[in-house]
Amino acid sequence: MKLEFNFNQSGVIPYRNNEKGLEILLITSIKKKNWIIPKGYIEFNLSPFESAKKEAYEEAGVTGTNETIELGEFIWNRSIGKCHIKIFSMEVLKIIDNYPEKEKRKRKWFLVNEAAQQVKVPEISSLILSLEKKLK
């Protein structure tokens, strides 16, 4: 019998508004170089959003506002078990040049529809598409 683990993660969809419109910051995964959002395990001493904000700093080199919207949650079936993931919005206030995972990942701003097409996880894609409406 195979052991399965259930675990919790949280992530943010980092965004900014500029003359082009609403833009989403995506980063590459370390191994496969797919476009993803910053996310990770929820640290025991942090709320899901605080943990996700920390991941945004470490993985994407951005910090943001504490005002957030919980955009949604979903279950991701992984080889080791079920992962419950909560996703939040995060308006980017500062872009940092030197951050912990700078050498491991790329980061790039995309318009909303483009960002939704780039990510491979359908649940995250639909949350990206829902962001603009939820911000109004």
C-alpha positions in Angstrom: 0.0 0.0 0.0 1.4 3.4 -1.0 1.5 6.1 1.6 -0.2 9.4 0.6 0.3 12.8 2.2 -2.1 15.7 2.3 -0.4 19.1 2.4 -1.2 22.8 2.1 0.3 25.4 -0.2 -0.4 29.0 -1.0 0.5 31.3 -3.8 0.0 34.8 -5.1 -0.8 36.2 -8.5 1.4 39.3 -8.6 -0.1 42.1 -10.6 0.3 45.7 -11.6 -1.6 48.3 -13.6 0.1 50.4 -16.1 -0.5 52.0 -19.5 -0.8 48.6 -21.1 -3.4 47.5 -18.7 -3.4 44.8 -16.0 -0.2 42.8 -16.1 0.6 39.5 -14.3 4.1 38.5 -13.2 5.0 34.9 -13.9 8.2 33.0 -13.0 9.7 29.9 -14.4 9.7 26.6 -12.5 13.2 25.4 -11.5 13.3 22.1 -13.3 11.0 22.2 -16.3 11.1 26.0 -16.9 7.3 26.3 -17.2 5.7 29.6 -16.5 4.1 29.5 -13.0 3.1 31.8 -10.1 5.0 32.1 -6.9 3.8 29.5 -4.4 5.0 27.1 -1.8 4.2 25.3 1.5 2.4 27.3 4.1 4.9 27.9 6.9 3.6 26.9 10.4 4.1 30.4 11.9 2.6 32.3 8.9 -0.9 32.8 7.5 -1.5 31.4 4.0 -1.2 34.9 2.5 1.9 35.8 4.5 3.5 32.6 3.4 2.6 33.3 -0.2 4.0 36.8 0.0 7.3 35.4 1.3 7.4 33.0 -1.7 6.8 36.0 -4.0 9.9 37.7 -2.5 12.1 34.6 -2.6 11.0 33.3 -6.0 10.1 36.4 -8.0 11.9 39.2 -6.2 8.7 41.3 -5.6 7.0 42.7 -2.5 3.4 43.9 -2.4 0.5 45.3 -0.5 -1.1 43.5 2.4 -4.5 44.2 0.9 -5.5 41.0 -0.9 -8.3 39.0 -2.3 -8.5 35.2 -1.9 -9.0 34.3 -5.5 -9.7 30.7 -5.0 -8.5 27.3 -3.9 -8.2 23.9 -5.5 -6.8 20.4 -4.9 -3.8 19.3 -7.0 -3.2 15.6 -7.1 0.5 15.0 -7.0 2.5 11.7 -7.0 3.0 11.9 -3.2 -0.6 12.9 -2.3 -3.2 15.7 -2.5 -2.1 19.3 -2.3 -4.6 21.9 -1.2 -3.6 25.2 -2.7 -5.0 28.7 -1.8 -4.3 31.5 -4.3 -4.3 35.2 -3.4 -3.9 38.5 -5.3 -0.9 40.7 -4.6 -0.4 44.1 -6.1 3.3 44.6 -6.6 4.8 47.6 -4.9 8.5 46.9 -5.3 10.6 44.9 -7.8 13.9 43.8 -6.2 17.0 43.1 -8.3 18.8 40.7 -6.0 16.5 38.0 -4.4 17.1 34.5 -3.2 16.2 32.5 -6.4 17.3 35.0 -9.0 19.8 32.6 -10.5 17.3 29.7 -10.6 14.3 31.4 -12.3 13.3 33.9 -14.9 10.5 36.4 -14.4 8.3 38.2 -16.9 5.3 40.5 -17.0 2.4 39.3 -19.2 -1.0 40.8 -20.0 -3.8 38.9 -18.4 -4.9 36.7 -21.3 -1.3 36.0 -22.3 -0.5 35.0 -18.7 -3.5 32.7 -18.5 -2.3 31.0 -21.7 1.3 30.6 -20.5 0.5 28.6 -17.3 -0.2 24.9 -17.6 -2.4 24.5 -14.5 -6.0 25.1 -15.7 -7.2 26.2 -12.2 -4.5 28.9 -12.0 -5.2 30.0 -15.5 -8.9 30.5 -14.7 -7.9 32.4 -11.5 -5.7 34.7 -13.5 -8.6 35.4 -15.9 -10.9 36.1 -12.9 -8.5 38.7 -11.3 -9.5 41.8 -13.3 -13.2 41.4 -12.5 -12.5 40.7 -8.8 -10.3 43.8 -8.4 -13.2 46.1 -9.5 
